[in-house]
Amino acid sequence: MFSTLLVIGGVLVGLLVLLALIVSLSARPATTTRTAAGVRTPNWAADAGRPHPDAWAPLAATTSEMPAAR
């Protein structure tokens, strides 16, 4: 009886450890990084000089990023 409870408890603890490992490995990386001086480094959108693309905005008629296939 005691060994059965011990096995069940061990399995549950093992599953919780596995869940914690999966969650920690799948976490998003930090979006902002700071240098030693405390200055924020720009992300890709700020670096490109344009705002982040909006998924709900209507598509532009022409764009320089995707030339038309002929």
C-alpha positions as CSV (number, residue, x, y, z in Angstrom):
1,M,0.0,0.0,0.0
2,F,2.7,2.4,1.0
3,S,4.9,1.5,-2.1
4,T,1.9,2.2,-4.4
5,L,1.4,5.6,-2.9
6,L,5.1,6.3,-3.2
7,V,5.1,5.3,-6.9
8,I,2.0,7.4,-7.6
9,G,3.5,10.4,-5.8
10,G,6.8,10.0,-7.6
11,V,5.0,9.9,-11.0
12,L,3.0,13.0,-10.1
13,V,6.2,14.9,-9.0
14,G,8.0,13.7,-12.1
15,L,5.1,15.0,-14.3
16,L,5.2,18.4,-12.5
17,V,8.9,18.7,-13.0
18,L,8.5,17.8,-16.7
19,L,5.8,20.4,-17.1
20,A,7.9,23.0,-15.4
21,L,10.8,22.1,-17.8
22,I,8.6,22.4,-20.9
23,V,7.2,25.7,-19.8
24,S,10.6,27.2,-19.0
25,L,12.0,26.0,-22.3
26,S,9.1,27.3,-24.4
27,A,9.0,30.7,-22.7
28,R,9.4,33.8,-24.9
29,P,12.7,35.5,-24.9
30,A,12.9,39.0,-23.4
31,T,11.7,41.6,-25.9
32,T,13.9,44.4,-24.7
33,T,17.5,44.2,-23.7
34,R,19.5,46.8,-21.9
35,T,23.1,47.6,-22.2
36,A,25.5,48.4,-19.3
37,A,24.6,52.1,-19.6
38,G,20.8,51.3,-19.3
39,V,20.1,52.3,-22.8
40,R,17.4,50.3,-24.6
41,T,18.5,48.6,-27.8
42,P,16.1,48.9,-30.7
43,N,14.1,46.0,-31.9
44,W,13.7,45.1,-35.6
45,A,10.7,47.4,-36.2
46,A,12.4,50.4,-34.7
47,D,15.6,49.5,-36.5
48,A,13.9,49.4,-39.9
49,G,12.3,52.8,-39.3
50,R,8.7,51.7,-39.8
51,P,5.9,50.6,-37.5
52,H,5.1,47.0,-36.8
53,P,2.8,45.6,-39.5
54,D,-0.8,45.5,-38.6
55,A,-2.6,42.3,-39.4
56,W,-6.0,44.0,-39.7
57,A,-4.9,46.9,-41.9
58,P,-6.0,46.8,-45.5
59,L,-3.3,45.7,-47.9
60,A,-1.5,48.3,-49.9
61,A,-2.0,48.3,-53.7
62,T,1.8,48.2,-54.2
63,T,4.7,47.4,-52.0
64,S,8.4,47.5,-52.6
65,E,9.0,44.4,-50.6
66,M,7.1,42.0,-52.8
67,P,7.5,42.7,-56.5
68,A,4.7,41.5,-58.8
69,A,5.3,38.2,-60.5
70,R,5.0,38.5,-64.3
